[in-house]
């Protein structure tokens, strides 16, 4: 630790923030980055919108984000951050700040990992202003905050170790996305042909089940090994894990178990603009009352039925019954009468043989990513505080990737 020393943010970075307003959103054009784009230390654009070129010029008068800048939230979601990737034309949204690293003082990737590390997260927690409605980082004071840094070569070595894990995670995500897209495209192509495919109502394809929640005040029901799937946890189409898990006793009291190969989708808290969240279970799971589960009937391949239901997303979202606050639930009795196209016996086996390996590949890479992310999250606080030798971390990473 003798080679590590505290530096102020203004010693190693220049601090910027974006306009305190929101432009008119467009369907195309430069990206308008929002704080919801900061996910697990990376920039994802799924929740970001676009702006016109004219508004882009206005919104970049203070600063135009460039590759290697650290993007961070200075209100509400404090502690979230990501690096600006190369080749992206974007402007800062509301509540977004930017640290531009001085490259002779700090490595951009190390800056990100240190920002996400325990020491600087503690700095944020203790020095943030806690308001009645939102918490915020005082940008005028941020340049005086401090961060512990080693010499630049050691920063680069630490960033390389942790970056190897993040790079592998990014590659896996692209593989999973490509495999899923190929499976969807195969379904659309094959189901559009007249031969060997027939229309079947969803009610005929599967047994339908409702879920539930075991009593949360009963400790014997929770903390087991059975994933409990809710609307909040159904974030991936390949369902095999959840932050909340139930015990066998909990599974028998207030919820329902469904086997591998079941299809689960969200039915509550929907709006007309909601994403239709649906997944295929990769193991036995329990699920809550805000979801429905379908167990395919004999002779119907689960992966094929899953793709058939996904292909009906626009029609399914049309059956959202809105409540008074703009959200509601899917009318499952009406969804049950929707017709989906499935292959007949002669075509079913051939189609399953084509798509099942794609789905298995996508699911496997997602599982691997959880392992890699867990390793990164274990190594990061040890490395960015100098408590773990780089050589020891390199061995752990080599074994993982």
MIFIKOL-175534 format. One line per 5 residues: number of its first residue (from 1); their letters; for each residue x, y, z of C-alpha. Coordinates in nm, 4 decimals, decimal comma. Layout:
# MIFIKOL-175534
NUM	A	X:Y:Z; ...
# end
This chain:
# MIFIKOL-175534
1	XXXXX	0,0000:0,0000:0,0000; 0,3018:0,2338:0,0274; 0,2946:0,3003:-0,3494; -0,0745:0,3979:-0,3385; -0,1694:0,7543:-0,2544
6	XXXXX	-0,4803:0,9648:-0,2279; -0,5437:1,2030:-0,5158; -0,8220:1,4530:-0,5609; -1,0602:1,4059:-0,8523; -0,9479:1,7382:-0,9990
11	XXXXX	-0,5880:1,6104:-0,9994; -0,6784:1,3198:-1,2263; -0,9974:1,4262:-1,4098; -1,2007:1,7153:-1,5393; -1,5623:1,7190:-1,4200
16	XXXXX	-1,8559:1,8041:-1,6510; -2,2312:1,7764:-1,6299; -2,5030:1,7880:-1,8920; -2,7943:2,0293:-1,9467; -3,0591:2,0393:-1,6747
21	XXXXX	-3,3438:1,9762:-1,9182; -3,4749:1,7123:-2,1569; -3,4942:1,7577:-2,5362; -3,7619:1,6228:-2,7661; -3,6932:1,2502:-2,8154
26	XXXXX	-3,6642:1,1138:-3,1709; -3,6617:0,7665:-3,3233; -3,3209:0,8145:-3,4879; -3,0203:1,0395:-3,4509; -2,7507:1,0814:-3,1834
31	XXXXX	-2,8084:0,9013:-2,8562; -2,9450:1,0810:-2,5505; -2,7863:0,8986:-2,2565; -2,9960:0,8468:-1,9461; -2,8998:0,7214:-1,6022
36	XXXXX	-3,0904:0,3995:-1,6759; -2,8218:0,3303:-1,9387; -2,5695:0,2649:-1,6595; -2,5975:-0,1048:-1,5761; -2,3396:-0,3016:-1,3752
41	XXXXX	-2,0513:-0,0780:-1,4772; -2,1374:-0,0814:-1,8462; -2,3291:0,1399:-2,0857; -2,6392:-0,0228:-2,2329; -2,8592:0,1654:-2,4764
46	XXXXX	-3,1828:-0,0308:-2,4380; -3,3354:0,2454:-2,2227; -3,1836:0,5399:-2,4118; -3,3559:0,7570:-2,6714; -3,2342:0,9680:-2,9635
51	XXXXX	-3,2257:1,3422:-3,0316; -3,2181:1,5499:-3,3478; -2,8890:1,6870:-3,4780; -3,0061:2,0378:-3,3878; -3,0723:1,9406:-3,0257
56	XXXXX	-2,7464:1,7432:-3,0166; -2,5591:2,0667:-3,0925; -2,7383:2,2386:-2,8022; -2,6888:1,9516:-2,5592; -2,3145:1,9264:-2,6265
61	XXXXX	-2,2264:2,2931:-2,5703; -2,0719:2,2066:-2,2351; -1,9149:1,8786:-2,3360; -1,9361:1,6083:-2,6023; -1,8791:1,2628:-2,4505
66	XXXXX	-1,5787:1,0865:-2,6000; -1,4319:0,7388:-2,5722; -1,2799:0,6762:-2,2299; -1,4896:0,9328:-2,0441; -1,6481:0,8044:-1,7256
71	XXXXX	-2,0254:0,8589:-1,7274; -2,1956:0,8684:-1,3877; -2,5250:0,9483:-1,2216; -2,5153:1,2461:-0,9859; -2,8799:1,2151:-0,8756
76	XXXXX	-3,0992:0,9255:-0,7580; -2,8908:0,6269:-0,8772; -2,5740:0,7330:-0,7025; -2,2718:0,5102:-0,7525; -2,3651:0,3939:-1,1035
81	XXXXX	-2,1033:0,4547:-1,3730; -1,9768:0,3298:-1,7103; -1,7142:0,4184:-1,9687; -1,8116:0,5894:-2,2915; -1,7371:0,3427:-2,5743
86	XXXXX	-1,5643:0,4445:-2,8986; -1,7645:0,5299:-3,2092; -2,0791:0,6430:-3,0268; -2,2327:0,9834:-3,0998; -2,4192:1,0833:-2,7848
91	XXXXX	-2,4989:1,3650:-2,5453; -2,5470:1,3622:-2,1695; -2,8980:1,3361:-2,0325; -3,0381:1,4846:-1,7145; -2,8694:1,3789:-1,3925
96	XXXXX	-2,5675:1,2542:-1,5896; -2,2137:1,3708:-1,5200; -1,8835:1,2978:-1,6881; -1,5272:1,2570:-1,5652; -1,2673:1,3086:-1,8381
101	XXXXX	-0,9501:1,1324:-1,7201; -0,6106:1,2984:-1,7506; -0,4379:1,0121:-1,9275; -0,0960:1,0868:-1,7819; -0,2463:1,0444:-1,4350
106	XXXXX	-0,5122:0,7743:-1,4522; -0,6064:0,4835:-1,6753; -0,9735:0,5173:-1,7818; -1,0622:0,1568:-1,7039; -0,8935:0,1710:-1,3668
111	XXXXX	-1,0839:0,4937:-1,2989; -1,4102:0,3102:-1,3613; -1,3171:0,0143:-1,1421; -1,1976:0,2432:-0,8645; -1,5187:0,4490:-0,8900
116	XXXXX	-1,7184:0,1248:-0,8479; -1,4902:-0,0007:-0,5700; -1,5727:0,0089:-0,1985; -1,3574:0,3082:-0,1009; -1,5045:0,5525:-0,3514
121	XXXXX	-1,8555:0,4135:-0,3079; -1,8127:0,4902:0,0629; -1,6982:0,8414:-0,0343; -2,0194:0,8848:-0,2350; -2,2388:0,7497:0,0442
126	XXXXX	-2,0902:0,9752:0,3116; -2,0495:1,2968:0,1099; -2,3669:1,2920:-0,1004; -2,6472:1,5340:-0,0162; -2,9550:1,3462:0,1004
131	XXXXX	-3,2616:1,5455:0,0004; -3,6303:1,4999:0,0668; -3,6941:1,3632:-0,2826; -3,3577:1,2596:-0,4304; -2,9991:1,2097:-0,3199
136	XXXXX	-2,7305:1,3855:-0,5214; -2,3584:1,4302:-0,5596; -2,2674:1,8023:-0,5218; -2,0803:1,8579:-0,8473; -1,9147:2,1724:-0,7162
141	XXXXX	-1,7556:1,9658:-0,4386; -1,6777:1,6523:-0,6396; -1,3397:1,7807:-0,7709; -1,2171:1,7918:-0,4092; -1,3152:1,4319:-0,3347
146	XXXXX	-1,0319:1,1828:-0,3172; -0,9494:0,8489:-0,4754; -0,6638:0,6128:-0,3873; -0,4406:0,5309:-0,6854; -0,1221:0,3329:-0,7492
151	XXXXX	0,1298:0,4290:-1,0159; 0,0007:0,4333:-1,3732; 0,1624:0,1007:-1,4800; -0,0026:-0,0781:-1,1868; -0,3361:0,0866:-1,2693
156	XXXXX	-0,3065:-0,0470:-1,6228; -0,2203:-0,3966:-1,5001; -0,5217:-0,4050:-1,2658; -0,7481:-0,2724:-1,5407; -0,6224:-0,5432:-1,7770
161	XXXXX	-0,7103:-0,8197:-1,5306; -1,0619:-0,6954:-1,4593; -1,1096:-0,5917:-1,8220; -1,0415:-0,9456:-1,9399; -1,3472:-1,0583:-1,7453
166	XXXXX	-1,5625:-0,7731:-1,8737; -1,4492:-0,8375:-2,2317; -1,5422:-1,2053:-2,2019; -1,8817:-1,1101:-2,0580; -1,9408:-0,8735:-2,3516
171	XXXXX	-1,8482:-1,1435:-2,6058; -2,0810:-1,3896:-2,4364; -2,3667:-1,1415:-2,4447; -2,3212:-1,0954:-2,8185; -2,3153:-1,4727:-2,8669
176	XXXXX	-2,6341:-1,5163:-2,6631; -2,8100:-1,2338:-2,8467; -2,7082:-1,3685:-3,1880; -2,8207:-1,7223:-3,1003; -3,1584:-1,5924:-2,9791
181	XXXXX	-3,2054:-1,3809:-3,2905; -3,1251:-1,6791:-3,5133; -3,3825:-1,8908:-3,3305; -3,6458:-1,6180:-3,3721; -3,5618:-1,5814:-3,7425
186	XXXXX	-3,5855:-1,9566:-3,7980; -3,9276:-1,9645:-3,6368; -4,0561:-1,6774:-3,8518; -3,9201:-1,8341:-4,1688; -4,0444:-2,1862:-4,1052
191	XXXXX	-4,3829:-2,0941:-3,9595; -4,4526:-1,8714:-4,2606; -4,4352:-2,1681:-4,4944; -4,7611:-2,3425:-4,5694; -4,6341:-2,6977:-4,5298
196	XXXXX	-4,6198:-2,8779:-4,1981; -4,7400:-2,5908:-3,9746; -5,0864:-2,5381:-3,8307; -5,2611:-2,2779:-3,6165; -5,3402:-2,3838:-3,2589
201	XXXXX	-5,4947:-2,1793:-2,9769; -5,2651:-2,1239:-2,6807; -5,5172:-2,2894:-2,4503; -5,4632:-2,6124:-2,6450; -5,0855:-2,6027:-2,6286
206	XXXXX	-5,0227:-2,6114:-2,2548; -5,1522:-2,6351:-1,9009; -5,1813:-2,2901:-1,7426; -5,0837:-2,2147:-1,3826; -5,0869:-1,9176:-1,1467
211	XXXXX	-4,8142:-1,8577:-0,8900; -4,7945:-1,7110:-0,5439; -4,5704:-1,5786:-0,2681; -4,4852:-1,7761:0,0440; -4,5258:-1,5789:0,3664
216	XXXXX	-4,2264:-1,3440:0,3734; -4,2231:-1,3329:0,7541; -4,1595:-1,7083:0,7723; -3,7814:-1,7634:0,7664; -3,8165:-2,1346:0,6924
221	XXXXX	-3,9731:-2,0500:0,3560; -3,6907:-1,8352:0,2190; -3,3168:-1,8614:0,1585; -3,3258:-2,2063:0,0017; -3,2019:-2,3265:-0,3356
226	XXXXX	-3,5157:-2,2992:-0,5509; -3,5319:-1,9797:-0,7640; -3,8515:-1,7803:-0,7083; -3,9399:-1,5869:-1,0221; -4,1290:-1,2584:-1,0064
231	XXXXX	-4,1939:-0,9759:-1,2508; -3,8916:-0,7954:-1,1064; -3,6576:-1,0915:-1,1564; -3,7728:-1,2027:-1,5013; -3,5032:-1,0154:-1,6905
236	XXXXX	-3,3658:-1,2913:-1,9121; -3,5481:-1,5282:-2,1483; -3,3467:-1,8164:-2,0018; -3,4804:-1,8714:-1,6505; -3,2544:-2,0603:-1,4141
241	XXXXX	-3,1777:-1,8238:-1,1278; -3,3175:-1,5442:-0,9138; -3,1984:-1,3229:-0,6306; -3,4772:-1,4601:-0,4119; -3,4968:-1,8328:-0,3500
246	XXXXX	-3,7348:-2,0503:-0,1536; -3,6868:-2,3685:0,0432; -3,8796:-2,6894:-0,0348; -4,1034:-2,5972:0,2590; -4,1635:-2,2525:0,1102
251	XXXXX	-4,2352:-2,4042:-0,2312; -4,5067:-2,6140:-0,0710; -4,6710:-2,3171:0,1013; -4,8028:-2,0328:-0,1074; -4,6310:-2,0686:-0,4437
256	XXXXX	-4,6075:-2,3216:-0,7237; -4,3238:-2,5247:-0,8716; -4,2935:-2,5792:-1,2457; -4,0387:-2,8029:-1,4206; -3,7656:-2,7311:-1,6717
261	XXXXX	-3,9180:-2,6488:-2,0075; -4,2006:-2,4337:-1,8691; -4,2799:-2,0911:-2,0095; -4,3268:-1,8029:-1,7646; -4,4466:-1,4550:-1,8546
266	XXXXX	-4,5363:-1,1377:-1,6630; -4,9073:-1,0523:-1,6385; -4,9257:-0,7708:-1,3791; -4,7959:-0,4150:-1,3724; -4,8121:-0,3892:-1,7515
271	XXXXX	-4,8750:-0,0846:-1,9688; -4,9408:-0,0346:-2,3379; -4,5712:0,0438:-2,3863; -4,4397:-0,2383:-2,1671; -4,1986:-0,4952:-2,2939
276	XXXXX	-4,3522:-0,8431:-2,3018; -4,1282:-1,0356:-2,0635; -4,1361:-1,4082:-2,1230; -3,8840:-1,6807:-2,0458; -3,8177:-2,0518:-2,0778
281	XXXXX	-3,7208:-2,2323:-1,7581; -3,3904:-2,4174:-1,7623; -3,4566:-2,5892:-1,4291; -3,7325:-2,6365:-1,1739; -3,8449:-2,2987:-1,0340
286	XXXXX	-4,1217:-2,1402:-0,8274; -4,2958:-1,8205:-0,9327; -4,5115:-1,5364:-0,8011; -4,8653:-1,4215:-0,8619; -4,7556:-1,1489:-1,1022
291	XXXXX	-4,6635:-1,4175:-1,3556; -4,8289:-1,7057:-1,5391; -4,6651:-2,0370:-1,6246; -4,7417:-2,2712:-1,9126; -4,6341:-2,6342:-1,9161
296	XXXXX	-4,6413:-2,7576:-2,2787; -4,8595:-3,0580:-2,3463; -4,7104:-3,3882:-2,4611; -4,5721:-3,3698:-2,8130; -4,5124:-2,9921:-2,8067
301	XXXXX	-4,1488:-2,8892:-2,7822; -4,1026:-2,6200:-2,5133; -3,8517:-2,4191:-2,7185; -4,0847:-2,4154:-3,0183; -4,3810:-2,2992:-2,8100
306	XXXXX	-4,1633:-2,0333:-2,6445; -4,0650:-1,8932:-2,9852; -4,4271:-1,9072:-3,1012; -4,5411:-1,7014:-2,8007; -4,2575:-1,4501:-2,8467
311	XXXXX	-4,3615:-1,4008:-3,2081; -4,7062:-1,2900:-3,0879; -4,5709:-1,0044:-2,8725; -4,7623:-0,7198:-3,0472; -5,0909:-0,9098:-3,0263
316	XXXXX	-5,0336:-1,0053:-2,6620; -4,9546:-0,6488:-2,5557; -5,2833:-0,5473:-2,7169; -5,4614:-0,7399:-2,4406; -5,3345:-0,5233:-2,1532
321	XXXXX	-5,6319:-0,4132:-1,9389; -5,5289:-0,0789:-1,7925; -5,6096:0,0272:-1,4380; -5,6505:0,3849:-1,3187; -5,2783:0,4687:-1,3080
326	XXXXX	-5,1913:0,3593:-1,6609; -5,0828:0,0093:-1,5625; -5,2784:-0,3089:-1,5447; -5,2610:-0,6753:-1,6296; -5,2725:-0,8981:-1,9318
331	XXXXX	-5,6135:-1,0473:-1,9956; -5,4981:-1,4070:-1,9917; -5,8427:-1,5460:-2,0706; -5,8262:-1,3597:-2,4014; -5,4628:-1,4515:-2,4646
336	XXXXX	-5,5596:-1,8159:-2,4283; -5,7660:-1,7843:-2,7443; -5,4790:-1,6508:-2,9536; -5,3738:-1,8778:-3,2382; -5,0043:-1,9649:-3,2692
341	XXXXX	-4,8398:-2,1620:-3,5457; -4,6721:-2,4892:-3,4506; -4,5152:-2,7629:-3,6620; -4,7029:-3,0875:-3,7084; -4,5473:-3,4224:-3,6223
346	XXXXX	-4,3563:-3,4482:-3,9477; -4,1936:-3,1054:-3,9083; -4,1753:-3,0746:-3,5291; -3,8648:-3,2872:-3,4733; -3,6685:-3,1216:-3,7553
351	XXXXX	-3,7495:-2,7726:-3,6304; -3,6636:-2,8564:-3,2689; -3,3331:-3,0020:-3,3847; -3,2531:-2,6652:-3,5458; -3,3501:-2,4287:-3,2653
356	XXXXX	-3,2828:-2,6181:-2,9421; -2,9001:-2,5992:-2,9802; -2,9284:-2,2227:-3,0347; -3,1335:-2,1769:-2,7199; -2,9008:-2,4028:-2,5219
361	XXXXX	-2,6032:-2,1955:-2,6388; -2,7691:-1,8695:-2,5396; -2,8641:-2,0087:-2,1989; -2,5162:-2,1516:-2,1362; -2,3418:-1,8224:-2,2107
366	XXXXX	-2,5771:-1,6404:-1,9735; -2,4890:-1,8882:-1,6978; -2,1192:-1,8473:-1,7671; -2,1594:-1,4709:-1,7469; -2,3034:-1,4945:-1,3974
371	XXXXX	-1,9942:-1,6869:-1,2892; -1,7617:-1,4368:-1,4563; -1,9469:-1,1394:-1,3078; -1,9300:-1,2945:-0,9613; -1,5540:-1,3417:-0,9978
376	XXXXX	-1,5116:-0,9828:-1,1182; -1,7185:-0,8530:-0,8271; -1,5011:-1,0527:-0,5881; -1,1699:-0,9390:-0,7353; -1,2586:-0,5735:-0,7966
381	XXXXX	-1,2699:-0,4463:-0,4355; -0,9537:-0,6386:-0,3504; -0,7571:-0,5103:-0,6487; -0,8610:-0,1437:-0,6414; -0,7676:-0,1174:-0,2747
386	XXXXX	-0,4317:-0,2935:-0,3128; -0,5298:-0,5882:-0,0911; -0,4794:-0,8534:-0,3617; -0,1670:-0,9083:-0,5670; -0,2140:-0,8789:-0,9420
391	XXXXX	-0,0450:-1,2148:-1,0038; -0,2951:-1,3923:-0,7795; -0,5852:-1,2249:-0,9603; -0,4355:-1,3133:-1,3004; -0,4316:-1,6812:-1,2099
396	XXXXX	-0,7979:-1,6709:-1,1090; -0,8919:-1,4966:-1,4330; -0,6893:-1,7379:-1,6495; -0,8772:-2,0293:-1,4943; -1,2113:-1,8595:-1,5651
401	X	-1,1628:-1,7390:-1,9244
# end
